[in-house]
Amino acid sequence: MRPVLAILSVTFPFFALILAGYLAARRRMLPLEAIPGLNGFVLFFALPCMLYRFGANTPLALLLDLSVATVYLLCGLVMVAFIVAASLNRRVRWNDAAFGALVGAFPNTGFMGVPLLVELLGPSAAGPMIVTLLVDMLVISSLCIALSRLDGAGSAGARQAAGKALRGIVVNPMPWAIVLGIASQAMGLTLWPPLGATLGLLADAASPVALFTIGTVLARSQMLAARGHHAAPPLRDVVPVALVKLVLHPLLVLLVGASAIQLGLPLTPFALVVIVLTAALPSASNVSLLSERFGADTGRVARIILWSTAAAFFSFSGAVALMKG
C-alpha cells in the first residue's frame, strides 16, 4: 500500500490541478476568451523557459540519445498507421482519422509529462522525454497533419499541409528553447544572473499553470462543440482511441524497447522506463486546437483527450507502480 500512496502523493496534485482548470472554465470562473491567453503564456513564456533549463542542465548524452529516438519514432509510426486504418469508415474520413491518430499517439509531454516524470524519477528523466517531445513535434504531428489533407485534396493538399505543419514547427518556441539550452551547455555559456533569475521564475510557473491550462482547454473544446450544436460523437469513435493511447501505446513501447535492448541497441533500462511512462501519459491537449484549425471534428478529439486524461489518473499511476516495481 505504501508504494501506491507514494505514487499518488506525486500524481494526485497534477491531476487535481487539471480538474481545477476544467471546473473553473465550466463554471465560467475563467472566461472562455481568456483561455487562449493563458495557453499563450504557457506556450510562449513558461514552458520554453522550463525546457531551456532542462536543455542547459541535462547531460548531452541523454539529450542526443538516438536509441530513444529510434524506438519511440518506430512506435509512433505504428500507432498512427494502426489508428488511421482502424478509424476510417463512412463517418470518419481522412481528416478526422488523422487527428484521431495524432491524439492517440501524441502524449501530453510538454504540458504535463516533463514536470511529472522529473518529480517521479528525478532530473535524468528530462533527457529521454525531450527526445520524445522532439519526435512528436517534428515527425508525428507533421505526418498526421499531412494525412488529414487527403480528403479530396490528393497529394498536393498533403504537401501543402506538411508545409504548413513545418512552418508551425519553425514558429513554435519549445523546440527552439531546447536547442538553445543544448547550445548554451555545449558552449559553456551561463546566463547573466538577473536574466537567469527571471527565466527561473517563468520555468517554475510552467508546471502549475500548464496543468491548470490543460483543464481549461479541455472544457473550452467541449463547450465550443456544444455551442455549435454538434451531436456528440458515438462512443465507438472515442473510447477505443483513448484505450489505445493509455494501454496499447505504452505496451508497444515496452515490447519494442525491450526487444531493441535484446538485439544490442544501446538503450538503457532507465531510458526505457522513461519512454514507456511517456507513452502512458494522456493525449496532448493542444491537439484539440490543431483540429479546430484544420476543420476536423473537434468535439471527438476533445472527448478523446478528456477520456484519456480522466482515465490516466488510474492507468498512469498503475503504469508507474509496474515500471518502478
ZAVO-325430 format. One record per residue: chain; x, y, z of N, C-alpha, C in turn. Coordinates in steps of 0.1 Angstrom, whole numbers, plus 5000, padded with zeros to 4 digits. Layout:
// residues N
NODE,c,n_px,n_py,n_pz,ca_px,ca_py,ca_pz,c_px,c_py,c_pz
NODE,A,X,Y,Z,X,Y,Z,X,Y,Z;
...
END
This chain:
// residues 325
NODE,c,n_px,n_py,n_pz,ca_px,ca_py,ca_pz,c_px,c_py,c_pz
NODE,A,5008,4988,5000,5000,5000,5000,5009,5013,5000;
NODE,A,5020,5012,5007,5028,5024,5008,5034,5029,4995;
NODE,A,5039,5020,4986,5043,5024,4973,5032,5031,4965;
NODE,A,5020,5026,4966,5009,5032,4959,5006,5046,4964;
NODE,A,5006,5047,4977,5004,5060,4983,5015,5070,4979;
NODE,A,5027,5065,4979,5038,5073,4975,5037,5079,4960;
NODE,A,5032,5070,4951,5030,5074,4938,5018,5084,4937;
NODE,A,5007,5081,4944,4996,5090,4944,4999,5104,4950;
NODE,A,5008,5104,4959,5012,5117,4965,5019,5126,4955;
NODE,A,5024,5120,4944,5030,5128,4934,5020,5130,4923;
NODE,A,5013,5120,4918,5004,5122,4907,4991,5129,4910;
NODE,A,4986,5128,4922,4973,5134,4926,4973,5149,4924;
NODE,A,4983,5156,4929,4983,5171,4927,4983,5175,4912;
NODE,A,4990,5167,4903,4990,5171,4889,4976,5170,4883;
NODE,A,4969,5159,4886,4956,5157,4881,4946,5166,4887;
NODE,A,4948,5169,4900,4939,5178,4907,4939,5192,4901;
NODE,A,4951,5197,4897,4952,5210,4890,4945,5210,4877;
NODE,A,4946,5199,4869,4938,5198,4857,4923,5199,4859;
NODE,A,4919,5192,4870,4904,5192,4873,4900,5206,4877;
NODE,A,4909,5213,4885,4906,5227,4889,4904,5236,4877;
NODE,A,4913,5235,4867,4912,5243,4855,4899,5239,4847;
NODE,A,4896,5227,4846,4884,5222,4839,4871,5228,4846;
NODE,A,4871,5227,4859,4859,5233,4867,4858,5248,4866;
NODE,A,4870,5254,4866,4870,5269,4865,4864,5274,4852;
NODE,A,4867,5267,4841,4862,5271,4828,4847,5267,4827;
NODE,A,4844,5255,4831,4830,5251,4830,4820,5259,4838;
NODE,A,4825,5264,4850,4816,5273,4858,4818,5288,4855;
NODE,A,4825,5291,4844,4827,5304,4840,4834,5313,4850;
NODE,A,4842,5307,4859,4850,5314,4868,4862,5321,4860;
NODE,A,4865,5314,4849,4875,5319,4839,4868,5321,4826;
NODE,A,4867,5333,4820,4860,5335,4807,4867,5326,4796;
NODE,A,4859,5321,4787,4865,5313,4776,4874,5321,4768;
NODE,A,4872,5334,4767,4880,5343,4759,4894,5345,4765;
NODE,A,4895,5342,4778,4908,5343,4785,4917,5331,4783;
NODE,A,4911,5319,4779,4919,5307,4778,4930,5307,4768;
NODE,A,4927,5313,4756,4939,5313,4746,4950,5322,4752;
NODE,A,4947,5332,4760,4958,5340,4766,4966,5332,4776;
NODE,A,4959,5324,4784,4965,5316,4794,4974,5305,4787;
NODE,A,4969,5299,4776,4976,5290,4768,4988,5296,4762;
NODE,A,4987,5309,4757,4998,5316,4751,5009,5318,4761;
NODE,A,5006,5322,4774,5016,5324,4784,5024,5311,4786;
NODE,A,5017,5300,4787,5024,5287,4789,5033,5284,4777;
NODE,A,5027,5285,4765,5034,5281,4753,5046,5290,4749;
NODE,A,5044,5303,4751,5055,5312,4746,5064,5317,4757;
NODE,A,5061,5315,4770,5069,5320,4781,5073,5310,4791;
NODE,A,5064,5304,4797,5068,5295,4809,5074,5282,4804;
NODE,A,5068,5275,4795,5073,5262,4790,5087,5263,4783;
NODE,A,5089,5273,4774,5102,5274,4768,5113,5277,4779;
NODE,A,5110,5284,4789,5120,5286,4800,5123,5273,4807;
NODE,A,5113,5265,4810,5115,5253,4817,5123,5243,4808;
NODE,A,5120,5243,4795,5127,5234,4785,5141,5239,4783;
NODE,A,5143,5252,4783,5157,5257,4781,5165,5253,4793;
NODE,A,5159,5254,4805,5167,5250,4817,5171,5235,4817;
NODE,A,5161,5227,4813,5164,5212,4812,5175,5210,4801;
NODE,A,5173,5217,4789,5183,5215,4779,5197,5220,4783;
NODE,A,5198,5230,4791,5211,5235,4795,5217,5227,4807;
NODE,A,5209,5220,4814,5214,5213,4826,5214,5197,4825;
NODE,A,5208,5192,4815,5208,5177,4813,5220,5173,4805;
NODE,A,5227,5162,4809,5238,5158,4801,5235,5156,4786;
NODE,A,5245,5160,4778,5242,5159,4763,5240,5145,4759;
NODE,A,5246,5135,4765,5244,5122,4760,5230,5117,4762;
NODE,A,5223,5123,4772,5208,5119,4773,5200,5127,4763;
NODE,A,5204,5139,4759,5196,5147,4750,5198,5143,4736;
NODE,A,5209,5136,4733,5212,5132,4719,5212,5116,4718;
NODE,A,5203,5110,4725,5202,5095,4725,5194,5090,4713;
NODE,A,5201,5086,4703,5195,5081,4691,5187,5068,4693;
NODE,A,5191,5060,4703,5183,5048,4705,5169,5051,4710;
NODE,A,5168,5061,4719,5155,5065,4724,5147,5070,4712;
NODE,A,5153,5079,4704,5146,5084,4692,5141,5073,4683;
NODE,A,5149,5063,4680,5146,5053,4671,5134,5044,4676;
NODE,A,5135,5040,4688,5124,5032,4694,5111,5039,4695;
NODE,A,5112,5052,4699,5100,5059,4701,5093,5063,4688;
NODE,A,5102,5067,4678,5096,5070,4665,5090,5058,4658;
NODE,A,5096,5047,4659,5090,5035,4653,5077,5032,4659;
NODE,A,5076,5033,4672,5063,5030,4679,5052,5041,4675;
NODE,A,5057,5053,4674,5047,5064,4670,5042,5061,4656;
NODE,A,5050,5057,4646,5046,5055,4633,5036,5043,4632;
NODE,A,5039,5032,4640,5030,5021,4641,5016,5025,4647;
NODE,A,5016,5034,4657,5004,5038,4663,4996,5046,4653;
NODE,A,5002,5055,4646,4995,5063,4636,4988,5054,4625;
NODE,A,4996,5045,4620,4991,5036,4609,4980,5028,4614;
NODE,A,4981,5023,4626,4970,5014,4632,4958,5022,4634;
NODE,A,4959,5034,4641,4946,5041,4644,4940,5046,4631;
NODE,A,4947,5051,4621,4941,5055,4609,4934,5044,4602;
NODE,A,4941,5032,4601,4934,5021,4594,4922,5016,4602;
NODE,A,4922,5017,4615,4911,5012,4623,4899,5022,4623;
NODE,A,4902,5035,4621,4892,5046,4622,4885,5049,4609;
NODE,A,4891,5047,4598,4885,5051,4585,4872,5043,4583;
NODE,A,4861,5050,4580,4848,5044,4577,4840,5055,4570;
NODE,A,4827,5052,4569,4818,5062,4562,4817,5075,4569;
NODE,A,4818,5074,4583,4816,5086,4591,4829,5093,4593;
NODE,A,4840,5085,4595,4853,5091,4599,4862,5090,4586;
NODE,A,4864,5102,4580,4873,5102,4568,4887,5106,4572;
NODE,A,4895,5109,4562,4910,5111,4565,4912,5122,4575;
NODE,A,4905,5133,4574,4908,5144,4583,4906,5140,4598;
NODE,A,4894,5134,4601,4892,5130,4615,4900,5118,4619;
NODE,A,4903,5109,4609,4911,5097,4612,4925,5102,4616;
NODE,A,4930,5111,4608,4944,5116,4611,4945,5123,4624;
NODE,A,4936,5131,4628,4936,5138,4641,4933,5128,4652;
NODE,A,4925,5118,4649,4923,5107,4659,4937,5100,4661;
NODE,A,4944,5098,4651,4957,5092,4652,4967,5100,4660;
NODE,A,4967,5113,4657,4976,5123,4664,4972,5123,4679;
NODE,A,4959,5123,4682,4955,5124,4696,4958,5110,4703;
NODE,A,4959,5099,4695,4962,5086,4701,4977,5083,4702;
NODE,A,4985,5091,4695,4999,5088,4695,5008,5099,4702;
NODE,A,5002,5111,4704,5010,5122,4709,5006,5124,4724;
NODE,A,5015,5120,4733,5012,5122,4748,5014,5137,4752;
NODE,A,5008,5140,4763,5009,5154,4768,5023,5156,4775;
NODE,A,5033,5155,4767,5047,5155,4773,5051,5169,4778;
NODE,A,5049,5179,4770,5054,5192,4774,5046,5198,4786;
NODE,A,5033,5199,4785,5025,5205,4795,5024,5197,4808;
NODE,A,5025,5183,4807,5023,5175,4819,5035,5166,4821;
NODE,A,5040,5159,4811,5049,5148,4813,5062,5152,4819;
NODE,A,5069,5162,4814,5082,5166,4818,5082,5169,4833;
NODE,A,5074,5178,4838,5074,5180,4852,5070,5168,4861;
NODE,A,5060,5160,4856,5055,5149,4864,5066,5138,4865;
NODE,A,5072,5134,4854,5082,5124,4854,5095,5128,4861;
NODE,A,5099,5141,4860,5110,5146,4867,5108,5145,4882;
NODE,A,5096,5148,4886,5092,5146,4900,5092,5132,4905;
NODE,A,5088,5123,4896,5087,5108,4899,5101,5102,4899;
NODE,A,5109,5105,4888,5121,5097,4885,5134,5105,4887;
NODE,A,5133,5118,4889,5145,5126,4890,5148,5133,4878;
NODE,A,5158,5143,4879,5161,5152,4867,5166,5144,4855;
NODE,A,5172,5132,4856,5177,5125,4845,5166,5121,4835;
NODE,A,5153,5121,4840,5142,5117,4831,5140,5128,4820;
NODE,A,5144,5140,4822,5142,5150,4813,5148,5148,4799;
NODE,A,5160,5141,4799,5167,5139,4786,5159,5130,4777;
NODE,A,5155,5118,4780,5147,5110,4771,5134,5116,4768;
NODE,A,5128,5123,4777,5115,5129,4774,5116,5141,4764;
NODE,A,5127,5148,4765,5129,5159,4755,5131,5153,4741;
NODE,A,5137,5141,4740,5139,5134,4727,5125,5130,4722;
NODE,A,5117,5124,4730,5103,5120,4726,5095,5132,4722;
NODE,A,5096,5143,4729,5089,5156,4725,5093,5161,4712;
NODE,A,5106,5161,4709,5110,5165,4695,5105,5156,4684;
NODE,A,5105,5143,4687,5100,5133,4677,5085,5136,4674;
NODE,A,5077,5138,4685,5063,5140,4683,5060,5154,4676;
NODE,A,5068,5164,4679,5065,5177,4673,5070,5177,4659;
NODE,A,5082,5172,4656,5088,5173,4643,5083,5163,4633;
NODE,A,5080,5150,4637,5076,5140,4628,5061,5136,4629;
NODE,A,5057,5132,4641,5044,5126,4642,5033,5136,4639;
NODE,A,5034,5148,4644,5024,5158,4642,5024,5163,4627;
NODE,A,5036,5164,4621,5036,5168,4607,5030,5157,4598;
NODE,A,5033,5144,4601,5027,5133,4593,5012,5133,4594;
NODE,A,5007,5135,4606,4992,5134,4608,4985,5146,4601;
NODE,A,4991,5158,4602,4985,5169,4595,4985,5167,4580;
NODE,A,4996,5161,4575,4997,5158,4560,4986,5148,4557;
NODE,A,4984,5138,4565,4974,5128,4562,4960,5134,4563;
NODE,A,4958,5144,4571,4945,5150,4572,4940,5157,4560;
NODE,A,4949,5160,4551,4945,5167,4539,4942,5158,4527;
NODE,A,4942,5145,4529,4940,5136,4518,4925,5135,4514;
NODE,A,4916,5141,4522,4902,5141,4518,4900,5150,4506;
NODE,A,4900,5144,4494,4897,5152,4482,4907,5161,4477;
NODE,A,4918,5162,4485,4929,5172,4481,4941,5165,4474;
NODE,A,4942,5152,4476,4952,5144,4469,4966,5148,4475;
NODE,A,4976,5144,4468,4990,5145,4473,4994,5160,4474;
NODE,A,4988,5169,4465,4991,5183,4466,4986,5189,4479;
NODE,A,4974,5185,4483,4969,5190,4496,4978,5185,4508;
NODE,A,4982,5173,4507,4990,5167,4517,5004,5175,4518;
NODE,A,5009,5178,4507,5022,5186,4507,5020,5200,4512;
NODE,A,5009,5206,4509,5006,5219,4514,5005,5219,4530;
NODE,A,4997,5208,4534,4995,5207,4549,5009,5204,4556;
NODE,A,5017,5196,4549,5030,5193,4556,5039,5206,4556;
NODE,A,5038,5214,4546,5045,5227,4546,5040,5236,4557;
NODE,A,5026,5236,4559,5021,5244,4570,5025,5239,4583;
NODE,A,5025,5226,4585,5030,5220,4597,5044,5223,4600;
NODE,A,5053,5223,4590,5067,5226,4592,5068,5241,4596;
NODE,A,5060,5250,4590,5061,5264,4593,5056,5266,4608;
NODE,A,5046,5258,4612,5042,5259,4626,5053,5254,4635;
NODE,A,5061,5244,4631,5072,5240,4640,5083,5251,4641;
NODE,A,5085,5258,4630,5095,5268,4630,5092,5279,4640;
NODE,A,5079,5283,4641,5075,5294,4650,5071,5289,4664;
NODE,A,5072,5276,4666,5069,5270,4679,5082,5272,4688;
NODE,A,5080,5279,4699,5092,5282,4707,5098,5271,4715;
NODE,A,5090,5260,4717,5095,5249,4725,5107,5242,4719;
NODE,A,5107,5237,4707,5120,5231,4702,5131,5241,4701;
NODE,A,5129,5254,4699,5140,5263,4698,5146,5265,4713;
NODE,A,5137,5265,4723,5142,5266,4736,5151,5254,4740;
NODE,A,5147,5242,4735,5155,5230,4738,5169,5232,4731;
NODE,A,5168,5236,4718,5181,5237,4710,5190,5248,4717;
NODE,A,5184,5259,4721,5192,5270,4727,5198,5265,4740;
NODE,A,5191,5257,4748,5196,5251,4760,5208,5242,4758;
NODE,A,5206,5233,4748,5217,5224,4744,5229,5232,4739;
NODE,A,5227,5242,4731,5238,5250,4726,5245,5257,4737;
NODE,A,5238,5263,4746,5245,5270,4757,5253,5261,4766;
NODE,A,5248,5248,4768,5256,5238,4775,5268,5234,4768;
NODE,A,5267,5232,4755,5278,5228,4747,5289,5238,4746;
NODE,A,5285,5251,4746,5295,5262,4746,5299,5267,4759;
NODE,A,5293,5261,4770,5297,5265,4783,5293,5279,4787;
NODE,A,5282,5284,4781,5276,5297,4784,5267,5297,4797;
NODE,A,5268,5307,4804,5259,5309,4816,5251,5322,4814;
NODE,A,5239,5323,4818,5231,5335,4817,5235,5345,4827;
NODE,A,5234,5358,4823,5235,5369,4833,5226,5367,4845;
NODE,A,5231,5367,4857,5223,5363,4869,5209,5369,4869;
NODE,A,5207,5382,4867,5193,5387,4867,5184,5381,4857;
NODE,A,5190,5378,4845,5182,5372,4834,5179,5357,4838;
NODE,A,5189,5350,4844,5187,5337,4848,5177,5336,4859;
NODE,A,5176,5346,4868,5166,5345,4879,5152,5347,4872;
NODE,A,5151,5356,4862,5138,5358,4855,5134,5345,4848;
NODE,A,5143,5339,4842,5140,5326,4835,5136,5316,4845;
NODE,A,5142,5316,4857,5139,5306,4867,5124,5308,4872;
NODE,A,5120,5320,4874,5106,5323,4878,5096,5318,4868;
NODE,A,5099,5321,4855,5090,5316,4845,5090,5301,4844;
NODE,A,5102,5294,4845,5102,5280,4845,5095,5273,4856;
NODE,A,5096,5280,4868,5089,5274,4880,5074,5275,4878;
NODE,A,5069,5285,4871,5055,5287,4869,5049,5277,4858;
NODE,A,5058,5271,4850,5053,5263,4839,5045,5252,4843;
NODE,A,5049,5244,4853,5041,5232,4857,5027,5235,4862;
NODE,A,5025,5243,4872,5012,5245,4877,5003,5252,4867;
NODE,A,5008,5262,4860,5000,5269,4851,4996,5260,4839;
NODE,A,5006,5252,4834,5003,5243,4823,4992,5233,4826;
NODE,A,4993,5227,4838,4983,5217,4843,4969,5224,4844;
NODE,A,4968,5236,4850,4956,5243,4850,4950,5246,4836;
NODE,A,4960,5249,4827,4956,5253,4813,4950,5240,4806;
NODE,A,4956,5229,4809,4951,5216,4802,4936,5215,4805;
NODE,A,4932,5217,4818,4918,5216,4822,4909,5226,4815;
NODE,A,4914,5239,4814,4906,5249,4808,4904,5246,4793;
NODE,A,4915,5241,4786,4914,5238,4772,4904,5227,4769;
NODE,A,4905,5217,4778,4895,5206,4776,4881,5211,4778;
NODE,A,4878,5219,4788,4865,5225,4790,4861,5233,4778;
NODE,A,4870,5242,4773,4867,5251,4762,4863,5243,4750;
NODE,A,4871,5233,4747,4868,5225,4735,4854,5218,4736;
NODE,A,4850,5213,4747,4837,5207,4749,4826,5218,4748;
NODE,A,4828,5229,4753,4818,5239,4753,4816,5245,4740;
NODE,A,4827,5247,4732,4826,5252,4718,4819,5242,4709;
NODE,A,4822,5229,4711,4815,5219,4704,4800,5219,4706;
NODE,A,4796,5220,4719,4782,5221,4723,4775,5233,4718;
NODE,A,4783,5244,4718,4777,5257,4713,4774,5256,4698;
NODE,A,4782,5248,4691,4780,5246,4676,4769,5236,4674;
NODE,A,4762,5231,4684,4751,5222,4683,4755,5209,4675;
NODE,A,4767,5205,4677,4772,5193,4670,4768,5181,4679;
NODE,A,4762,5170,4673,4759,5158,4680,4771,5152,4686;
NODE,A,4770,5147,4698,4782,5141,4704,4786,5128,4696;
NODE,A,4799,5127,4694,4803,5115,4686,4800,5102,4693;
NODE,A,4797,5092,4686,4794,5079,4693,4806,5074,4700;
NODE,A,4803,5067,4711,4814,5062,4720,4824,5053,4712;
NODE,A,4819,5046,4702,4828,5037,4695,4839,5045,4687;
NODE,A,4837,5058,4685,4847,5067,4678,4856,5074,4688;
NODE,A,4853,5072,4701,4861,5079,4712,4868,5069,4721;
NODE,A,4861,5060,4727,4867,5052,4737,4878,5043,4732;
NODE,A,4877,5036,4720,4888,5028,4716,4901,5036,4714;
NODE,A,4900,5048,4709,4913,5056,4707,4919,5059,4721;
NODE,A,4910,5063,4731,4915,5066,4744,4922,5054,4750;
NODE,A,4916,5042,4748,4922,5030,4754,4935,5027,4747;
NODE,A,4935,5028,4734,4948,5026,4726,4959,5035,4731;
NODE,A,4955,5048,4734,4966,5057,4739,4971,5053,4752;
NODE,A,4962,5049,4761,4967,5046,4775,4972,5032,4777;
NODE,A,4968,5023,4769,4972,5009,4771,4981,5004,4760;
NODE,A,4977,5005,4747,4985,4999,4737,4998,5006,4734;
NODE,A,4997,5020,4735,5009,5028,4732,5021,5024,4742;
NODE,A,5019,5025,4755,5030,5021,4764,5034,5006,4763;
NODE,A,5024,4997,4760,5028,4983,4758,5037,4981,4746;
NODE,A,5033,4988,4735,5041,4987,4723,5055,4993,4725;
NODE,A,5057,5004,4732,5070,5010,4735,5078,5000,4744;
NODE,A,5071,4994,4754,5078,4984,4762,5083,4972,4755;
NODE,A,5075,4967,4746,5079,4955,4738,5090,4958,4728;
NODE,A,5088,4969,4721,5098,4973,4711,5111,4977,4718;
NODE,A,5110,4984,4729,5123,4988,4736,5130,4976,4742;
NODE,A,5122,4967,4748,5129,4955,4754,5135,4946,4743;
NODE,A,5128,4945,4732,5134,4938,4720,5147,4944,4715;
NODE,A,5146,4958,4714,5158,4965,4709,5170,4963,4719;
NODE,A,5168,4963,4732,5179,4960,4741,5184,4946,4739;
NODE,A,5175,4936,4737,5180,4923,4735,5188,4921,4722;
NODE,A,5185,4930,4712,5192,4930,4699,5205,4938,4700;
NODE,A,5208,4944,4711,5220,4951,4712,5220,4966,4711;
NODE,A,5208,4972,4709,5207,4987,4708,5210,4993,4722;
NODE,A,5219,5003,4722,5223,5009,4735,5212,5017,4742;
NODE,A,5201,5011,4744,5190,5017,4751,5191,5013,4766;
NODE,A,5192,5022,4775,5194,5019,4789,5180,5015,4795;
NODE,A,5180,5006,4805,5167,5003,4812,5160,5015,4818;
NODE,A,5168,5025,4823,5162,5037,4828,5155,5045,4817;
NODE,A,5161,5046,4805,5155,5054,4794,5143,5046,4789;
NODE,A,5143,5033,4790,5131,5026,4786,5119,5028,4795;
NODE,A,5122,5029,4808,5112,5032,4818,5106,5046,4815;
NODE,A,5115,5055,4812,5110,5069,4809,5101,5070,4797;
NODE,A,5105,5063,4786,5097,5065,4774,5084,5056,4775;
NODE,A,5084,5045,4782,5072,5038,4784,5062,5046,4792;
NODE,A,5067,5053,4803,5058,5061,4811,5053,5074,4803;
NODE,A,5062,5079,4794,5058,5090,4785,5046,5085,4776;
NODE,A,5048,5073,4771,5037,5068,4762,5024,5066,4770;
NODE,A,5025,5063,4783,5013,5061,4791,5006,5074,4796;
NODE,A,5012,5085,4792,5005,5098,4795,4992,5100,4787;
NODE,A,4983,5108,4792,4971,5111,4784,4975,5118,4771;
NODE,A,4965,5120,4762,4967,5127,4750,4970,5141,4752;
NODE,A,4978,5147,4742,4982,5161,4743,4970,5170,4741;
NODE,A,4968,5180,4750,4956,5188,4750,4956,5198,4738;
NODE,A,4968,5201,4733,4969,5211,4722,4964,5205,4709;
NODE,A,4962,5192,4708,4957,5186,4695,4943,5191,4692;
NODE,A,4935,5194,4703,4922,5200,4700,4923,5213,4693;
NODE,A,4933,5221,4697,4935,5234,4690,4939,5232,4675;
NODE,A,4947,5222,4673,4951,5219,4659,4939,5214,4651;
NODE,A,4931,5205,4657,4919,5200,4650,4910,5211,4646;
NODE,A,4908,5221,4655,4900,5232,4653,4905,5240,4641;
NODE,A,4918,5242,4640,4924,5250,4629,4922,5243,4616;
NODE,A,4923,5230,4616,4922,5222,4603,4908,5217,4600;
NODE,A,4898,5221,4608,4885,5217,4604,4881,5203,4607;
NODE,A,4888,5196,4616,4884,5182,4620,4873,5183,4631;
NODE,A,4868,5171,4634,4858,5170,4644,4864,5173,4658;
NODE,A,4864,5186,4662,4870,5190,4675,4863,5183,4687;
NODE,A,4850,5181,4686,4842,5175,4696,4848,5161,4699;
NODE,A,4850,5153,4689,4855,5140,4690,4869,5140,4696;
NODE,A,4878,5149,4691,4892,5150,4696,4891,5154,4711;
NODE,A,4883,5164,4714,4882,5169,4728,4878,5158,4737;
NODE,A,4868,5150,4733,4863,5139,4742,4874,5128,4743;
NODE,A,4882,5125,4733,4892,5115,4734,4903,5120,4745;
NODE,A,4906,5133,4744,4916,5139,4753,4910,5139,4767;
NODE,A,4897,5142,4769,4891,5142,4782,4890,5128,4788;
NODE,A,4886,5118,4780,4885,5105,4785,4899,5100,4789;
NODE,A,4909,5102,4780,4922,5097,4783,4928,5104,4795;
NODE,A,4926,5117,4797,4931,5124,4809,4924,5119,4822;
NODE,A,4911,5117,4821,4904,5113,4833,4909,5098,4837;
NODE,A,4909,5090,4827,4913,5076,4830,4928,5074,4833;
NODE,A,4936,5084,4829,4951,5083,4831,4954,5084,4846;
NODE,A,4945,5090,4854,4947,5091,4868,4949,5077,4874;
NODE,A,4942,5068,4869,4943,5054,4874,4954,5046,4866;
NODE,A,4953,5047,4852,4962,5039,4844,4976,5043,4845;
NODE,A,4979,5057,4845,4992,5061,4846,4998,5058,4860;
NODE,A,4991,5059,4870,4996,5056,4884,4999,5040,4884;
NODE,A,4990,5032,4878,4993,5018,4877,5006,5015,4869;
NODE,A,5008,5022,4858,5020,5020,4850,5032,5024,4857;
NODE,A,5032,5035,4865,5043,5038,4874,5046,5027,4884;
NODE,A,5036,5022,4890,5038,5012,4900,5044,4999,4894;
NODE,A,5040,4996,4882,5045,4984,4875,5060,4986,4870;
NODE,A,5062,4998,4865,5076,5000,4859,5086,5003,4870;
NODE,A,5082,5008,4882,5091,5010,4892,5092,4999,4902;
NODE,A,5083,4989,4900,5083,4977,4910,5094,4968,4907;
END
